[in-house]
């Protein structure tokens, strides 16, 4: 009955990962990431944000509420500036697309395994109950 081991599955998962790494979505992600690294305005803004975040941690530590609020507002304003830069928008969009692809793969695997278990135990796909559950529940009513 047992056809595959965990190692077989992991090997296949690696093949699948390699395929995903060679998709349009991932190519777009890599290109957007490279453009972000090469963009001086983006780099400068990120460096600025990081500096202000360190400052905010210190201000919080010393309980300087007003200065902290001003620093947090500056950070937020820089974050918004960053989000307006087209290359950043492209990068964020590409992140979303790669994540969606990974979620689709995970969901297809999960649903297919579940359906396989239900049908192989003589269960009902519509109710989502395995045969084992159906058989047990008929004799476990108290």
Helices and strands as residue ranges (DSSP letters): H 6-21, H 24-38, H 40-61, H 65-84, H 86-120, H 131-137
